[in-house]
Amino acid sequence: MVPTFEDIMTNIWSDEMQLSLRLSLLTGLVSTVLVMLFALPIGYALSRLDFWGKGVVKTIIDLPVAFPELVLGLCLLLLFGKTPIGKALSSIGLDFVFTKKGIVAAQFFTALPYSVRIMKSTFDYINPRMEFVSRSLGYTQFETFLRVSIPLAGSGILASTVIAFARCIGTFGTVLILAGGSYMRTETLPITLYLNISYGNMGMALTSGILLIGVSFIAIFIFEKTEAKL
């Protein structure tokens, strides 16, 4: 049965959908900020620096792109579970298995490789002579990174942020395995879609799909408008 417009509007204002939407937006924003905090220096280092093991680092960062999300989620579950790393993190209050923090971790590791790739490509296209001039004027490499490299990479940073946010919002398999996909607890929009399809509630499933499309459309629309002004 295809839901009517009235059914969709009713579903949007339901408690389940409102919680799912708020949780998706909140965790997506937090994950995106964390992704960019790591993607900027990693992308810059891979573009500008030569160091031992650089190829291995690139391979490790790119691995999640090749993994199915379910496999990545399983790897994270094993990492943050009953392991020394998991126990150490748990002792300081960072429990990632079947928690909202797990949603953020799942989104972070899913989106990070994409943002790193974009930032590396962005810095690759920036003429390093401008950075050399900055260094010759007495600025340190870190100061040059903040005052020269980042402003020149504005369009790439914006693109990377939008892609990261859209990827975080749409993360399903990794969240399902690591955070559990619990009803009304760790239920993001993709999880809502999955659960309601499993229940046979096509109205709620369709509504969550429409919201996912809407959030992605708004993010890309803002990107297009902002990029035109840069």
C-alpha positions in Angstrom: 0.0 0.0 0.0 1.4 3.4 -1.0 1.1 5.9 1.8 -0.7 9.2 1.1 0.7 12.7 1.6 -1.3 12.9 4.9 0.2 9.6 6.1 3.7 10.9 5.4 3.1 14.2 7.2 1.7 12.2 10.2 4.8 10.0 10.2 7.1 12.9 10.1 5.7 14.3 13.3 5.7 10.9 15.1 7.9 10.4 18.1 10.0 7.8 16.4 10.7 9.9 13.3 11.4 13.1 15.3 13.9 11.2 17.5 15.5 9.6 14.5 15.8 12.9 12.6 17.3 14.8 15.7 19.7 11.9 16.4 20.8 11.8 12.7 21.4 15.5 12.5 23.2 15.8 15.9 25.5 12.8 15.4 26.0 13.8 11.7 27.2 17.3 12.7 29.5 16.0 15.5 31.0 13.4 13.2 31.5 15.9 10.4 33.4 18.2 12.7 35.6 15.4 13.9 36.1 14.1 10.4 37.3 17.6 9.2 39.6 18.0 12.2 41.4 14.9 11.1 41.0 15.1 7.3 42.7 18.6 7.1 46.0 17.7 8.6 46.1 14.1 7.2 45.3 15.3 3.7 47.9 18.1 4.0 50.5 15.6 5.3 49.9 13.1 2.5 50.1 15.9 -0.1 53.1 17.8 1.1 55.2 15.6 3.3 57.4 12.6 2.4 57.9 10.1 5.2 58.6 6.5 5.8 55.5 4.3 5.4 53.5 6.9 3.5 52.1 4.3 1.1 51.0 2.1 4.0 49.3 5.0 5.7 47.4 5.8 2.4 46.4 2.2 2.0 45.1 2.0 5.6 43.1 5.2 5.2 41.6 4.0 1.9 40.7 0.5 3.2 37.3 1.5 4.6 36.3 2.7 1.1 36.8 -0.8 -0.3 35.1 -2.5 2.7 31.3 -3.1 2.8 29.9 -1.1 5.7 28.9 -4.2 7.5 32.6 -5.4 7.4 33.8 -2.1 8.6 31.2 -2.2 11.4 32.4 -5.7 12.4 36.0 -4.5 12.5 35.0 -1.6 14.8 33.0 -3.8 17.0 35.9 -6.1 17.4 38.2 -3.1 18.1 36.0 -1.4 20.6 34.7 -4.6 22.2 36.4 -6.8 24.8 39.9 -5.8 23.8 42.6 -3.8 25.6 41.7 -0.7 23.5 38.0 -1.1 24.2 38.5 -1.7 27.9 40.9 1.3 28.1 38.3 3.6 26.4 35.5 2.2 28.5 37.4 3.0 31.7 37.4 6.7 30.8 33.7 6.7 29.8 34.0 6.1 26.1 31.7 3.2 25.4 31.2 2.8 21.7 29.4 -0.6 21.5 25.6 -0.2 21.3 25.6 3.5 22.4 25.1 6.9 20.8 28.8 7.4 20.9 29.1 4.3 18.7 26.9 6.1 16.1 29.5 8.9 16.0 32.4 6.5 15.8 30.7 4.5 13.0 30.0 7.7 11.0 33.5 9.0 11.6 35.3 6.0 10.3 32.9 5.6 7.3 33.3 9.3 6.2 36.9 10.0 7.0 38.5 8.3 3.9 36.3 10.3 1.5 37.2 13.6 3.2 40.9 12.8 3.3 40.9 12.0 -0.4 39.2 15.3 -1.2 41.6 17.3 1.0 44.7 15.6 -0.4 43.5 16.3 -4.0 42.8 19.9 -3.0 46.3 20.5 -1.5 47.8 18.7 -4.5 46.4 21.4 -6.8 47.6 24.3 -4.7 50.9 25.8 -5.9 53.5 25.1 -3.1 55.4 28.2 -4.1 53.0 30.3 -2.1 53.8 28.2 1.0 57.5 28.5 0.3 57.2 32.3 0.2 55.4 32.2 3.5 58.2 30.1 5.0 60.8 32.5 3.6 59.1 35.4 5.4 59.6 33.7 8.7 56.3 31.8 9.3 56.5 28.3 10.6 55.1 25.4 8.7 52.1 25.3 11.1 51.5 29.0 10.7 51.8 28.7 6.9 49.2 25.8 7.0 46.8 28.0 9.0 47.3 31.3 7.1 48.1 30.2 3.6 47.1 26.6 2.9 43.7 26.5 4.5 42.4 29.8 2.9 43.6 28.6 -0.5 41.8 25.3 0.1 38.5 26.9 0.9 36.5 25.3 -1.9 37.9 21.9 -1.2 37.2 22.2 2.5 33.6 23.1 1.8 33.2 20.2 -0.6 34.8 17.8 1.8 32.6 19.0 4.7 29.4 18.5 2.6 30.4 15.1 1.4 31.4 14.1 5.0 28.0 15.3 6.4 26.0 13.5 3.6 28.1 10.3 4.2 27.6 10.5 8.0 23.8 11.0 7.6 23.5 8.0 5.2 25.7 5.6 7.2 23.8 2.4 7.8 25.7 -0.9 8.0 28.5 0.4 10.2 26.0 2.0 12.6 23.9 -1.1 12.7 26.8 -3.3 13.7 28.6 -1.0 16.1 25.7 1.0 17.7 23.1 -1.8 17.4 20.3 0.0 15.7 18.1 -0.1 18.8 14.5 1.2 18.5 14.2 4.7 19.9 17.7 4.6 21.2 20.4 4.4 18.5 17.9 4.8 15.7 19.2 7.1 12.9 17.2 7.7 9.7 18.8 4.8 7.8 18.1 2.5 10.8 14.5 3.7 10.9 14.1 2.9 7.2 15.6 -0.6 7.8 13.5 -1.4 10.9 10.2 -0.3 9.4 10.8 -2.3 6.2 11.5 -5.3 8.5 8.2 -4.6 10.3 6.3 -4.1 7.0 5.5 -0.5 7.8 6.2 1.0 4.4 4.7 4.4 5.3 7.4 5.0 8.0 10.1 3.5 5.8 9.2 5.8 2.9 9.0 8.8 5.1 12.5 8.2 6.5 13.8 7.8 2.9 12.2 11.1 1.9 13.8 12.8 4.9 17.2 11.3 4.0 16.8 12.6 0.4 15.7 16.0 1.7 18.7 16.4 4.1 21.1 15.5 1.4 19.5 17.8 -1.1 19.6 20.7 1.3 23.3 20.0 2.1 24.3 19.9 -1.6 22.1 23.0 -2.4 23.9 25.0 0.4 27.2 23.8 -1.0 26.4 24.9 -4.6 25.2 28.3 -3.4 28.2 28.8 -1.1 30.8 27.6 -3.7 29.5 30.1 -6.2 30.4 32.9 -3.8 33.9 31.7 -3.2 
